Structure formats: C-alpha cells, structure tokens
Amino acid sequence: MGLKAFKIFTYLALVTLFAPAVLGQGNKLFVTALDENKQPVPKVEVVVDSFYAAVTKPDGKLIISMKTTDDPRHLQAVKNGYDFEGWKYDTTSREIVINMKITGVIKGVVKSKKGNLPIPNVDVLLVNTEARPGRTNEKGEFAIQLPPNISPNLPKKYAVYSFGLQSSDFEVYERDGKSVIALQQIPARPVVAVKILDNGTGRPLAGKVLIADNKRNESNEDGFIKLPYALTTKYEYRVDGYDVVNLTYDKEQQFLLVRVQQGLRNESDTVVVTTRTGEKLIIKVDEFESLMTARNEELSSERTRLQKEAEDIKKKLEGENITEAQRQALLERLNRITSDLTKNKTTSDSLSRLQAKVVEEVNNKLKLAQTQRDLDQKEKQALALKQKAQQAENQRNTLVFASVAIILLLLVIAFFIFNRRNRKQNKLLGEKVTEINRKNEMLEESKNILDRKNAQLKNQQQELERQHTKITDSIRYALTIQESILPAQELIDQTFQDYFILYKPKDIVAGDFYWFAQKGGNSIISAIDCTGHGVPGGFMTMIGNTLLNQIVKEDNITDPKEILTQLNVKVKETLKEQVKDEGRDGDGMDLGLINFDMDNSLATFCGAKTPLFYVKSKDQELAYIKGTNISIGSTLSRKKKEFSSHVINFEKGDIFYLASDGFQDQLGGPNNGKQKFLKKKFIALIETVSSLPMEEQAQKFEDALAEWQGDSDQTDDIVILGLKV
C-alpha cells in the first residue's frame, strides 16, 4: 500500500505543479507579435474572426477575450513599416504567435481636414532623420524608406510642405497600418522677406542660399533675406544643402520663417580621379559642379563666337570684291578658327569624361560607405541576439534546476508522509474519490444545461445582430438619399463671393437641411429645421425639399413671403391625415429664407421662427431680424397670422447668417454640462468671428461648439449658413 500511495501522491504533485500552465485559459486568446529576429513588435493592429480587434502593447503582447471558447479561424495584422507573414495557434494553451517582417517602408496618406479629400504633390518629411522625403500621388499616398539604423517602432514626427509654405496645423494618427495626416491648407499670402533658422537649436543661419522662383539669395548674419520682389506662400522655398522642416508665416511683417535641418550629404568631400595620362586629380565634390558649369558655359560661349566668325568669313570669301591677298588672309584666319573649334571640342569631351569619372567615383564611395554601415548594423544585431540567447539560456537553466529541486523535495516529503499515514490516507482518499465522482456528475449535468442556455443566447444574439445590421443599412441608405437632395456646391459657388456651410446631423439621418435654387435673376437659399431628428426628421426633410422645389421651380414663385405661405399650406395638407389619426399637432418645420437679387443688390428675407443675422462691411455692425412667430405646418396656434418679409440693400462684402436652433440649444458648459448655449452667446460669437475669412469662421464655430459640448452628446441637428456677397 505504501508504494501505491506514493505513486498517487507523486501524480497529484506533478498535476499541481504543471496544471496552471495548460488550464484556466477559458475564452481568452494570448497573442504575441514578433519580427523575423524574434523581437516583440508593439502597436500591431490585430483583428480576429473579423470581429475582435485590439493593439499589441509595448512588449508585443495582448489578451483578447472571446465570447465563446471556439478556436479562432481568421486573423489579420497590420503595422506601418512591417509586412504580415502569417500566424500560428496552439489549441492547448490558446496562444497565438504573429510573424511580422520589417520592410522599413513607412506608408501613409495626406488628406484635407475639410472634405477629407486626398492632397497630391506634397512632400512629407520625417523630422530629425536622414530619410529622404516622400511625395504624395494623385490619391494622396506617400512612402518613405527608412535608413537601416532607424526602427519603424520609433515615434514619428512629420513635416508636410508643398511649394514652400505648408501649415503646421495637422493631425496624425495610425489606421490600417498607415499614417493618416489630416492637413489644414493655407491660402496664398504675400512674402517680402525670409528668415532661416536651425530647427534643432533655433539659431539663425548666416550665409545660407535660399532658392525661390529660380532665384538664389544669401542670408545675412541674422539669417535674414529681403527678397528683390514680393512672392507668395504658394512658391517653393528651398535652402541649399538643407531640408525644410517647417514654415511659419508672419501676417503683420509679411515674412516667412523657415526652419531647416542638415540635408543628406555625400559620404566624402573629395574624390581622387585618374586621367587618361595617368595623372591623379583630387577634386572637391561640393565645388566641382559649379566649376564644371562655369567652364562649360565658357566653352559654349567661345564655340558660338568662333562659329559666327567662321560664317562671316565664308560669306566674305563668296563675295567678288576682295583681293587675292585678302582672300589668303581670310583663309588663314578660317584655318585657325577651325583649329580652335577642334581644340574646343576636345576640351569639352575631356570635361565630360572627367565629370563621368567623378560621378562614378562618388557613387562608388557612397556604396562602400553604405556597405560598411550595413555590416556594422548586422554585427550589432548579431551581438545583441547572442547576448539575449545567452540570457534566455541562463534563465532556462535556472528554472529547470529550481523545478527539479522542488519536485525532489516534494517527493521526499510525500514518501515519509505516506509511509506513516498510509491506511488512513487510503480511506480518506477513497471517500474523496467518491465525492469527486458525485460532484463531477453534478458538474457535467450543470455543464449540459449551461451549454443549452449558451446555444439559445448565441442564436438570440445572432438574430439581434442581423436585425441591427438590416436597420443600420436601411438608415445609411436613407442618408444616401438625403445627401442627394442637398444642393450642389458648384451652384452656390457661382452666386456668392465666399461662404461656409456648417452641417452636423445628430444621428446618421438629419432633421435639418439647407436648400438653394436659382430662378431668373434670383438666387434663393434657406436653412430649414424640421420636427425631430434621425429617421422621422429625415422624412420631414424630404417633404420640405419636394414642396420647396415645386413652389419655386414649378410654380415660379420667388417672393419669400409667398413661398413660406404656400409651403405652410402644402405641409398642412400633406400632414393632415397623420395629424388626424395620431393626434399630433406640432409636426412641421422652422426656416429662414433669403432671395438675393444680385443685379439690384437687394436681399429679401422671410422667416418662420428663424431669425436673420447680417453684418455690414462698412461699419462691421451686427444687425438682427426676427422671423415671424409661426411654424410651417403646425396647427398649435389657432390665430391667423401672416408671414412678414424684410428687404435689405446690401453692398459687396456684407455677410448674412442663417442658422437652425441646434447650435443655440446645445447642452454643455458649466453646471455639469446641463446649460444651453443660448442666443446671446451665439450673437456674441458671430460678432467675434465676422471679420475673419469665411473658412476660418466655420472653424471658429466648430471650435466653440466642441469646447461648449465637451464630453456631452450632441443635443440636436445643426445647420449654419454664412454667405458673403
């Protein structure tokens, strides 16, 4: 009995030691991303079974909790600067190893913040590296090859520029293994002077050559250059021997601040070239190109002069009014010119061969230096791998030794304990085995019940997901229909000097929209706030858009007062049956509508619970006209009222604003975000931004909304029209 008990205890001891390594994994997946050198790869985007997504931590690992204990079937992984090679899965430990391969190619795309459109033909630079800049293609995509000593895992700081000046106001984020740069473009502005600064130290650089509009100008001791004539920020600004990192424009002084870093230089300042006669020449590479250019210009000028003189002599020789002595003198001079042209060609050919030898020698030195750097890098990597392998071997040996020692100690203790309490333990063991078997049966039954419940829940979840997908697809298709009714921006561009449209639906489908039409010499525009938002509001926008098109385009009505009157009647007729059946009296819409007569500089406004704000260009004073206190289509008010219209004589540069109440009703600010923005703050905001360009005004409205809203949800749909005539 002693030997049997000893074997049983030994088995239980081994199970106690090693069971945690293989049990208790549950529904979790343990993921590790490694490169070809078995080094961890951080920030890898991992998607399992097209549903579970996560990003690896700095140690290249992550844990994904699955809803079931099923094995994963599909896995995708992306990381900028790497290629996904494949993955391996251990069904016992539920461990996944993702294999990534370093490419050293950083890919990305440059888009505009406004409209999310690709920006082609801009240069993207990795600051403080020797990597050559990448230029975006028609899709805004770019690629930068990293030097061998730069890891793709290091933080990336970008500089973006095109034709010299480029805004530093841009956002960078990683998505689908690419760097996405959202850029705020800057309009052209005059530049009368340039100042060159070192990007690392901030000190001015003297004696540096600025290249702009194919002109070269040298900076003074303060790094300052006064341009011979005014350029604009759309020109390309380069500094000889340097890479442009950032450009900043000073509006008051109208000068450009150019920050640069040392450009990628040749590996050697001089090369040794052997001539055809065996003579060795030592040539300075940085001076060689300018010397060659000057010498070739001299030879070209001399060749042109000799050829012209030869042509003149030939014409004289063809003449009849010259003596024999003059003819002989001209022939001798023609022979000397022919000899000089031959010498000129020989010299030019020699310079071309010398230039080819210099280029070949420079390329050889560059290749040699690059090879040496590659060898040094590989030696460092090999040494690091050897050290890590040695550390891993030492840790493994220590762990094995400690495990063996613990197992032996447990075996010795178990041997003595079992020998002393053999019979008592056997009895207790029998009772425990019986109890365990009984509990196992109960657990098995419970497991079967849970499996059935889980299957039911899974089916219900799948049905809910299918229903959710169908509803979401329907709403998105409704969004596509709604977007199709919005006016084309090309039509608005033809009417207004400048403008902006701030359109922010609360849900996928909006209850607010804007409308525009041209009829004869009239340009009619409106901002409309329909009852509700989301899908119900979307249906109301379709009704409003259809009726406005019918009234203006088919019935040829252009007077704002008559348009609102007809719209009120038609909306009531359209909603009459629904109001009668459901007892809803408040359905309808609020709107402000302006008819611009550009030929006579007249603007006629009529509003339904929607005001008009406008700013005169002369005095920059804000004027405010209330709309009539009637909602289109509403039957709540039993009093008969008529809409009031207002005629305004405008001048070039006047700005008109139409807005729904969504911005003013937005909750946020202090008091736990429960306070409305209100009309008073909205008017103050218009007064603050009205002097700015329209694009900047739109940005100021968005910034004010985001600051007031904070972490709160958007309260209502928002539409704001800013129109500059």
Summary of the structure (lengths in Angstrom):
residues: 725
radius of gyration: 40.2
end to end distance: 104.8
largest distance: 147.3
contacts: 2070
relative contact order: 0.05
helix: 41%
strand: 28%
